[in-house]
Amino acid sequence: MKFKKTIIAAIMLCSVVCYGQTTYTIPLEKLNTSLAVPAMTARDGVVYVAYRSFDWLRQSDQLQVVAYDLHARKVVKRGTIPVPKVHGPRASSGLALSHDGTMLAYVELHNPGLELLISSKDLAEIRHSNVLPFTDQDYRRGFAGFDSEDRLCLMSFIRDFPRHGEDVPRFIRTSIKDFKVISDTRASTLAKAVYSNYLVWDPIIRRFWLPNSGGNVLQYNEEGQSTREELTTDIHQLDAGAIPLGQAGVIAFYAMVSRGAVASYTNHKSHTLELSCSPRPYGASNDHAYAGAICITQPDRLPEAGGDRVLTSEFLLIRIDGPQVVWRQKMSAMGAGDKDYLGWASAVIEHGDKKVWVVAPTKSPELAVYEVPLPEDEPTKSEPTIH
């Protein structure tokens, strides 16, 4: 039997204690935040950062890579790698660390495409490919990191003509040795066409989550068959995104002008937290204990009358066991790209023994680091699920 628990919390100014966090910055040389935002990943207290650098003509043919030790508070490695030349704003599709920790994958899934493998030992290029395993029928392309066998995992939606042109999710795994496709699976057994605002895929467990437009979020295997795991809510707002939480867990975000909610599904139970702001996902810890959200408020009127103006914007650190907001900080979402492809940045959330590090991009050429001490009743660090 599924149990649902609803927690109502008005998120007001100073409603959450900040526990006297420590704040400092990490300079990022040659970063132009109007043209690119950094892609990040972290493990065991080390944050890896990759971003394009641009010249005065707004051209880029170099990728800057940095490794930063949060415990020592210092840069431990730097690298510069040649990449395909572009002009103007450029979006990244993500940065991921392999299961064995020996390499990073940096990916750009729009022309000119790039799959780049980087040694985590010295931040030098291992190999790359400019040929992506997509066709003109693939859209809403995404990079999901490595699976448990350290294969690169890409996804898209594609027209499935045997099903009368309906759109279905497509999941691709490629070899790190030569970038050749190892598996190509379509979720063709979905009961109906997919018109969702998002799809979140965990290639390690071979599962993905989709909203059903009624507030619920359902889990499927890669062939499109239901696993019968389902986040159930009474929320009637826009689906704003979700983050998978291992074998049978998810946290989902809902938005509506200047109010919203987050809902989590763990241990086969659904829980809801209502917010007086509109959230979207902005990072999660590897051990699935915490998630981040950028939460905004806007005027309640039409966009042409100024309704698209952002009044307030804050980062919320959410303990998934609840869910519960444990810390907040003024922060704006960062993104970059052109008219064809816009990529949003995301914060890194690293869960330590007695604190959580939140590392986030800023409008300046630097990262902001927040060390947030945890109260006594917060969950202790557990072994991470590696993506």
Helices and strands as residue ranges (DSSP letters): E 4-8, E 22-27, E 39-43, E 46-53, E 59-69, E 74-87, E 94-97, E 103-108, E 114-119, E 125-129, E 138-146, E 152-160, G 161-163, E 166-174, E 181-186, E 200-202, E 207-211, E 217-221, E 226-231, E 238-244, E 250-256, E 259-266, E 269-275, E 278-284, E 290-297, G 303-305, E 312-319, E 324-330, E 335-337, E 342-344, E 348-351, E 355-361, E 366-373
